[in-house]
Amino acid sequence: MKKHTNRIDKLVRWYKKFQVSKSPQMNLVWGFFLYTVIGFGLLSLPIFHKTSVGLLDNLFISTSAISTTGLVTVSVYDSYNFFGQFIIMALFQIGGIGYMTLTTYYLLFTTRNISAWHNKILGAEFTMPKTIKIRDFIKSVVVFTTVMEVLGAICFYIAFRQTGMEALKAIWFSVFHSVSAFCTAGFGLFNDSFEGYNDNVFINTVISVLAIAGSLGFIVITDIWYRITGRSQKLSFTTKIITYGFLLLLGLGTLLVYFAEPSVQGSESKLTESFFQAMTAMTTVGFNTIPTGGLSLPILLSVIFLMYIGASPSGTAGGMKITTLTAMISVLKSRLFGQRQITFFKRTIPFERLYVATSTFILYTSIIFLFTFLLTFTEAFELRQILFEVASSLGTVGLSTGITGELSQWGKLMVIVLMFIGRVGVLTFGFALLERKSSNSIEVIKDDLAV
């Protein structure tokens, strides 16, 4: 027993040294990878199954949960028992608020001190404006998440009981779907997502409020809290851009589905269904109330665009982010008008933020193209279905045209990689993959490039 304890202590000490020796980006990648492996190991145990589940499917579900994607190759409710479902919920809870968040909150609660190492990791995991302090941000994440998920579970319970669901089942379904909705995880215990509740305004509203609250991000929540408590006199530029951009894209998406999607025409719940379809893509929550595979091509492409953009940085949503889109529009506008500075709403955007946005845009778009190209070799589906699956995977959305369970083994592995990259972030993954020690001995030659 003593030898066994000593081995564990040595392993823990080695891992701590390994963490400190690596960059913040590499730590994030290893952290999420470790949780994925732990989840895979637990979900592979037969005691958590209702029916036999293959190893690749368990890995797929574990990655989908930790990345808060929601794509599944097997039915969660039919394949895993209560304890298996609880493990999946724990994984997407960790993935939703960030694996370092609870640890850091515990340090704040017990010692009121965050180490420089924790600060670096959190800085890599969450993109924040300079006006927000890290300790206030962490507190807002934990408190706001707890409050919203508890309120969401209560509302879900009332809604499910109204539909005739038995009490014990309603309790579990309410907790599971509340956490899933707020973390924009898209995992559900209904095999048809929420298609059976497409006309239930109460359930649609609960999901929408939770998903929007989570996807708008903790930057917005912290900023609003600063404003309410008088710690700042106005909302930050970042919060305004996120809010205006989100409302604009959500409104346009809703109108487009409402007027142009044939499958909702004639429905008594036309407005609810149109709003929900735009909302689920924009927030990357991944639930659906109408069959996604039945959407017309123009609307399918519109949904892909919304999934591609996503919502807010430092929130539970995936995608390229509204702020990145804003930065790219600013670059284009300033170039077209011949402005020397890059501005938006009469505000100058720092070049370091523009470099990050440009890199994210190029890398994100390149990954979508690359994996769509690769999947055309391994899968026999239509291009629009493959492109939709790739955009949903990298954006950690969870919507699908119905091909996820029919993917080949190579296809599933590629989607697993996409979901993981989408959760840690394309730039974070790129930094970790190409990590090198800086060298000042490299000779740089000045030259020109015609563009």
N, C-alpha and C positions, 0 to 999 in steps of 0.2 A: 504493500500500500504506500509506503514511504517512497519507494523507488518510482512508483507511478506518479505520485504528487510532484517529485523532483523533475520528472520528464515534462510534466505539464508546465511547471514554472519555467523551465528552460525554453520551452516552445513559446510561451507568452513573452519572455524577455527577448527572444530572437525576433518575434514578430514586431515588437515595439521598436527595436533597433532598425528593422527593415522599413517600418513606416517612416521613421525620422529621416532615413537616408534617401527616401524617394520624394519626388516633387508632389505638391498638392494635387495636381491632376492625376498622377499615378496612384496616389492614395485613394482618390475617389473611385477610380476604375477598379482597384483591388478590393475596396470596401464593398461596392455593389456586386462584384464578382463573387466575393466570399459569401454574401447573403444569398445570392442565386444558387450557389453550390449547396449551402446548408438547406435551403428550401427544396432543392432537387433531391437531396438525400432523404429528407423527411417525407416528401411526397412519394418517394419510391418504395416506402415501407408498406407492405400489404395491409397492415392494421388500419391504415387511413383510407382504404379503398372500399367501395361498394362492389365494383367489378374490376377485373384486371386492366391495368393501364400500362402501356409500354414505356420504356425508359425515356425515349425521345419525347414522348408526349408529356411526361413529368417534367423534363427539362424545359420544354416549351411553355408549360403552364407556370413554372417557377420564374422563368425570365419575363414572361408576360405580366406576372404579378408584381415583381420587384420594379419593373419598368413602368408600371401603372398603364399598361396598354389595353388589356382586355381581350385580345385575340385568343381563341381557344381551339384546340384540335379535337377535344373531347368535351362532353357535357360536364360541367363542374358539379352540378347537383346529382346527376346520375352516376358519376364516376367516383366521387369522394364522399366519405361520411362526414359527420359534423366536425370531427377533429381535423380532417383533411381540409375542409372548407375554412376552418378557423386558421389553419396555417397559411392558406392562401390570403385570407384577409389580413393577417399580420404582415405578410410580405408586401402587399400593396399599401398598407399603412406606413410601413418603413420607407417604401419607395416614394410615397406621396409627399411626406414632410422632410425627407432627406435623412440618410442613415446617421449623420453626425448630429442632428438636431437634438435628439433626446439626451445623448451623452453630454452635450454642451449645456443643455438646460439643467441637467443634474449637477454639473460643476457649478453653475451659477447659483443654484439653490443651496448647495452645501458649502461652497467655499467663496462664492461671489467673485470668482476669478477665472478668466479664460486664458489658457496658455497661448503663447505666440504660435505654436504649432496648430492648435485648434482654430485660431484666427485665420491662418493661411488656408486651411482646408475649407472652412466656411466661405472664405472669400472666393475660392475656386468653384464651390458648389452653388452659391447664390450670387447673382449679379445685383449689386445695390448701388444707388447713388450715394455720394459722399455725405449727404445730409442726414442719413440714417445710421445710428449706432448699432453695432452688431448685437450687443446684449438686449437692447430694446426689440430688435428684429426677432431674436430667438424667442423671447418671451411672448411676443405677439403671435408667432407661429404656433406655439404649444397651446396657449390660452384660446386663441381664435379657433383652432382645429377642434379642440375639446368641446367648446360651446356649440359650434356649428354641427358637429357630428351627433351630439346628444339631442339637440333640438330636431335635427333631421330624423333621428331614430324615433322620436316621439311622434312626429308628424306621419312618418311611414306607418307606424303601428296603428294609428287612428285610421289611416287610409286603407290598410290591408284588412283591418277588422270590419270596416264598412263593406268590403267586398265579400265578407263571409269567411275569411281565413281563420283557422283555429288559433287560439291565443299563443301557445308555445311556439308554433311555427311562425306566427306573425312577429313575435319578439326577435327571433333569430334573423328572419328575413329583413326586418327593419334595421337592425344593427349592421348587418352585412351590406345592405344596399346604401345605407347612409354613409358609411366609411368609403364605399366604392364610388359613390357620386361625388363626395367632397374631394377625394383624391384623384378624381377624374380617371378612375381605373377601368371602368366599363365592364367589370366582372358582375355577372348576375346569376341568380339561382333559377331563373326562368329560361327555358331552352329557346324561346323566341324573343329574348330580351324583354322589352316592354310593349311589344306589338299588341298584346292582349289588353293593354290599358291606354290605347291611343286616344280614347275619348274621355279618359278620366282626368279632368282638369286639375284636381287636387294632387295626384301623383306626379303628373307632368310638371306642376309648379314646384313641388318639393325637390325633384331632381334638378330642375333648372336653377333654382336658387342656390342649392348646394354646389352645383358644378360651376356656376358663374362666380360664386364666392371664392371657391378654390382656385379657379383659373385666372381670375384677375390678379391674384398674387398677394403675398404678404407685404410687398413694398407698399401697395396701395393701402392696405389695412393699417400698417404702421404709420404711414403718412397721414391718414385720416385721424388716427389716434393722436398724433402730434398736434393736429389742427384743433381737435375737440378740447384737448387739455391745455391749449394755449402755448405749447412749446414751439409752435411755428405760426406765423401769421397767414400763410397761404399754402396751398398744395404745391408739391414740387412739379417741375416740368415733366418729369418721367410719369408721374401719376396722371397728369392731364392727357399726355399722349396715349397712354395705355387705355384710359377710359374712353376718350373720343374715338380712338381707332377701333376699339372693341365694339362700341355701340354702332358705329358706321358700318362696319363689315357685317355685324349681326343683322342690322336692319336691311341691308342690301341682300344678304343671303335669304332672309325670310321672304322678302318681296319676290325674289327670283323663283323660289320654290312655289310660292303661292300662285303666281301667275303663269309659270312656264312648265310645271311638273304635271304631266297627265294623270299620274296615279293618285293625286290628291283632289283633282277636280271632281266635284259632285259629292265629296265627303262632307258630312255634317261637322266634322272636326278639322276642317281645312286649315284654318288659321293656326290652331294648336299644333297640328302636324307639321306645317311649314316652319313655324318658329322652332319647334323641337329639333327638326332636321338640321337647320342652320346652327342652332345652339350646340348640338352634340358634336358637330364637326369643329366649330370655332373653339369650344372649351376643351376639345379632345376627350370628352367624357365617354364617348363610344357606345352609349345606349341608343337604341332606335325604336321608333313606334310604327314605322312603315318599312317594308322589306327594302333593304339597301340595293340588293341585286336587281330590283325592278325599276330603279330610277332611270329616267331617260338620259341619253348621252350628254346633253348640255348641262343638266343638273349634276350628273356624276362628275363632270369636269369642274363644276363650280364647288362641289363638296371637296374635291381633291385640293383645290386652291385654298379653301378655308382650313383644311387639315395641314396644308403646307405652311400657312402663316401661323396658326395656333393663337395663343393668347399672350399672357404676360410672362416676363422673366421672373424668376424667384417665386413662382406659383406652382400649382400642381399640374398645370397643363404642359403639353409638349409643343411640337412645331418649331418653326424658325423664329417666332416671336414678332409681335406687333412693332416693338422698338427697332428691330432689325429692318423690317419693311420701311419704317419711317426714315431711318438713316439712309437707306438706299434711294428712296424718293428724294430726300434732301440733296444727295450727291447729284442725282440727275437734274433736279430743278436748278441747282446752283451752276452746274455746267452749262445748261441751256440758256440761262440768263447771263452768263459770263461773270458770275460773282466769284471773287477770290476766296471768300470764306464760305463754308458750308453752313447754311442756316435753315431753320424751320420755325415758323411762327415768330419770326424776328429774334430767334435765339440761336447763338452760335453753338454748334455741336463740336466737342473736342475731337481732335484727330485720332487720339487713341481709341475712342469709342467707334469712330468711323472705320478704323482698321479692323476692329473686332467684328463689326457688322458686315463689312465687305468679305472678310475671311469666312464668316459663318454662311453668308449667302452663297458664295462659290462652292464651299465644301458641301453644304447641305444639298444644293442642287446637283452637284456631281455625284453624290452618293445615291440619290434617287435615280439618276440616269444609269449609273453603273449597275445597280442591283436589278433594275427593270430589265436591262440588257442581259444580265446573267440568268435571270429567271425565265427569259424567253427560250433559253437552251434546255432547261430542265422541266418546264411546265408546258402543258398543251392548251392553256386557257387563252382567251382573247387578250390583246394588248391592254385594253381599258381595265380589265379585271386585274391584270398583273400590276399595272401602274397604280391602281387604287390600293391594292394590298401593300405595295411598297411604301406609298405615301402614308398609309394608316399605321404601318409598323414603325417607320422612322419618326413619325409625329406622335407616337405612343397614343393613338386614338382608339383603336379597337373595332372600328367599323369594317365590315367586309361584305363583298358581293356574294359570299357563300362558298369561297374556294379554300378557306384555311384548312379545314379538315381533310381536303382532297389533295393537298400539296404532297409532292414526293419528299423523300427523306432529305435530299439536298435542298429542296425548296424550304422545308421547315428549318433546317440549319441556317439558311441565309436569312430567313425572317427572324430567327432568334438573335442573330448578330445585329440586324437592323434595330430590333427593339432595345437591345442593350446599348447600342450607340445612341439611340434617341434619348434614353434616360440619362446617361452620363453627359450628354451634349456632344455635338460633332467636334467642336473645337477642343474640349477637354479630352476627348478620345484621341484626337489628332496629336495634341501636345504629349499625352502619355505614350502614344505609340512611337513618336519620333523624339522621345526624350534624349537629350544630349547635354553634356556639360559644356557650358559656354567657353569659347576660346577666343582670345584677343589676337591670336597670331595669324588669323586668316587675312590675307591681303585682299582688299576690295579695290576694284578698278572702276572709275567713273566712266560711264558711256551713255549712249542715247538709244532710245527705242521709239520708232515711229508707230503711233497708234491712231 
